[in-house]
């Protein structure tokens, strides 16, 4: 049985100019934390399913529940998370609240993710 080697350099040789350049351009820790939280939202299949539905059409909770074969309560809970992360927005029309993707960035993120995994 072949031993798996760690992916490390054979010698220690720090390239100071490259390290310094990268360090100068690294985002602040709080921004990196926010970015990690942003991507965590996409780690839930129910939220991904909701986003994929909203890619196709604006919908109310009743319609989302029907399309996804889920309870309105479960949909509502996930919409709250998506709204807090600014991935969806809503608008009221009488007694009905319609949800849609917050902006074109969300569509791009989902589309690029799908393209990546289907290559």
Order of alpha helices (4+ residues) and beta strands (2+ residues): alpha-alpha-alpha-beta-alpha-alpha-beta-beta-alpha
